[in-house]
């Protein structure tokens, strides 16, 4: 089968394969980075949700806040 391919075709496919492997590595790294950011953001959101709920409760019943 390889004998039917020209050296130029083999080189082109090899180069494309290398490029695709590099792209997969980059996307994997990007995905890992975004996943870490998401994991860090979740506790921040939970904290903000609790803070908002507390402020809403204070606004709803200012007497109990003092």
Backbone bond lengths (Angstrom), bond angles and torsions (degrees), N, CA, C in turn:
res aa  C-N    CA-C-N  psi(-1)  N-CA   C-N-CA  omega(-1)  CA-C   N-CA-C  phi
1 X - - - 1.445 - - 1.537 110.65 -
2 X 1.335 117.10 -41.46 1.462 120.30 -179.55 1.517 111.87 -64.12
3 X 1.313 117.00 -27.01 1.460 119.32 -179.03 1.526 111.28 -66.93
4 X 1.327 117.66 -21.46 1.454 121.36 178.93 1.526 111.55 -79.55
5 X 1.297 117.50 -14.69 1.463 121.68 -177.49 1.524 109.68 -93.82
6 X 1.294 115.21 141.33 1.461 119.23 176.79 1.524 108.56 -82.03
7 X 1.306 114.59 161.18 1.470 119.61 178.25 1.531 109.89 -60.74
8 X 1.320 116.38 -35.14 1.465 121.01 178.90 1.531 110.97 -64.57
9 X 1.326 117.33 -41.70 1.470 121.43 178.76 1.521 110.88 -64.66
10 X 1.319 115.82 -43.10 1.466 120.32 179.45 1.522 109.90 -62.54
11 X 1.335 116.25 -44.36 1.463 120.30 179.56 1.533 110.87 -62.93
12 X 1.327 117.03 -43.32 1.458 121.11 -179.93 1.521 111.13 -62.05
13 X 1.316 116.62 -44.74 1.469 121.11 -179.50 1.527 110.50 -66.89
14 X 1.322 117.16 -40.59 1.461 121.39 178.10 1.528 110.45 -62.03
15 X 1.324 116.36 -44.36 1.468 120.90 178.90 1.528 110.55 -63.92
16 X 1.316 116.71 -44.35 1.464 120.76 179.37 1.532 110.89 -63.26
17 X 1.304 116.57 -40.81 1.464 121.25 178.53 1.531 110.63 -62.03
18 X 1.326 116.40 -44.33 1.464 120.83 178.36 1.527 110.54 -62.25
19 X 1.316 116.19 -43.69 1.463 120.73 178.78 1.531 110.83 -61.71
20 X 1.308 116.56 -43.02 1.467 120.36 179.72 1.527 111.55 -65.49
21 X 1.320 117.34 -38.85 1.461 120.61 177.77 1.527 110.64 -63.91
22 X 1.327 116.86 -41.06 1.461 120.72 177.34 1.525 110.51 -63.70
23 X 1.320 116.25 -40.34 1.476 120.93 179.45 1.528 110.14 -64.97
24 X 1.321 117.44 -40.87 1.468 120.86 177.39 1.522 110.22 -61.65
25 X 1.338 117.02 -43.92 1.468 120.28 177.86 1.520 111.39 -61.06
26 X 1.341 116.56 -42.96 1.460 120.48 179.88 1.522 111.15 -65.09
27 X 1.318 116.66 -43.96 1.466 120.25 179.21 1.528 111.31 -65.27
28 X 1.314 117.41 -36.91 1.458 121.17 176.62 1.521 110.59 -63.45
29 X 1.323 116.65 -43.11 1.469 121.35 177.31 1.524 110.52 -63.66
30 X 1.328 116.44 -46.13 1.468 120.57 178.83 1.522 110.90 -60.45
31 X 1.313 116.48 -42.28 1.458 121.29 179.66 1.524 110.86 -62.48
32 X 1.322 116.60 -43.03 1.463 121.75 178.87 1.534 110.31 -62.16
33 X 1.331 116.41 -43.75 1.464 121.19 179.22 1.528 110.95 -62.04
34 X 1.322 116.35 -46.01 1.465 120.00 179.48 1.522 111.33 -64.85
35 X 1.318 117.04 -37.52 1.462 120.65 177.73 1.529 110.85 -63.62
36 X 1.326 116.67 -41.29 1.468 120.15 177.67 1.523 111.09 -64.34
37 X 1.326 116.87 -40.80 1.470 119.98 177.27 1.516 111.37 -63.30
38 X 1.323 116.42 -41.41 1.454 120.67 178.84 1.521 110.99 -62.90
39 X 1.325 116.86 -44.13 1.460 120.64 178.63 1.526 111.24 -62.37
40 X 1.323 117.37 -35.47 1.465 120.99 178.24 1.527 111.31 -73.64
41 X 1.317 117.19 -32.56 1.467 120.89 -177.42 1.525 112.36 -74.33
42 X 1.311 117.81 -30.88 1.468 120.29 -176.48 1.526 113.23 -59.40
43 X 1.331 120.08 -47.52 1.473 118.56 177.42 1.531 112.28 -63.16
44 X 1.326 116.85 -34.47 1.452 119.84 177.90 1.528 111.10 -63.57
45 X 1.303 116.54 -41.21 1.461 120.78 178.75 1.523 110.15 -65.13
46 X 1.326 116.88 -43.01 1.471 119.42 179.22 1.524 110.56 -61.39
47 X 1.338 116.92 -42.36 1.458 120.92 177.78 1.526 110.22 -61.08
48 X 1.330 117.10 -45.84 1.460 120.63 179.86 1.522 111.66 -63.68
49 X 1.329 117.36 -38.86 1.462 120.54 177.19 1.526 110.87 -61.29
50 X 1.339 116.84 -43.24 1.472 119.64 178.43 1.520 110.69 -65.16
51 X 1.310 116.81 -40.18 1.464 121.46 179.52 1.530 110.69 -63.37
52 X 1.309 117.60 -44.04 1.464 121.77 178.17 1.521 110.33 -63.30
53 X 1.325 116.68 -43.56 1.467 119.92 178.89 1.524 110.18 -60.86
54 X 1.321 117.61 -40.78 1.456 121.30 178.40 1.526 110.83 -63.88
55 X 1.317 117.16 -45.37 1.463 120.49 179.05 1.527 111.71 -64.49
56 X 1.326 117.32 -39.27 1.466 120.26 176.81 1.520 110.87 -63.26
57 X 1.327 117.16 -39.97 1.464 120.78 178.96 1.524 110.10 -64.74
58 X 1.317 116.82 -39.32 1.472 120.20 178.38 1.522 111.13 -65.63
59 X 1.303 116.34 -38.97 1.469 119.61 178.25 1.517 111.71 -68.21
60 X 1.316 116.96 -37.40 1.455 121.55 -178.51 1.525 111.52 -70.45
61 X 1.332 117.45 -34.72 1.453 121.71 -178.64 1.521 109.75 -138.97
62 X 1.333 116.87 79.70 1.471 120.22 -176.55 1.536 113.42 -62.44
63 X 1.313 118.25 -25.15 1.462 121.00 -179.16 1.525 111.83 -66.89
64 X 1.331 117.10 -36.88 1.470 120.25 -177.74 1.523 112.37 -76.35
65 X 1.326 117.64 -16.10 1.459 121.68 -177.09 1.534 111.12 -77.44
66 X 1.320 118.56 -18.64 1.474 120.24 -177.86 1.485 112.89 -96.31
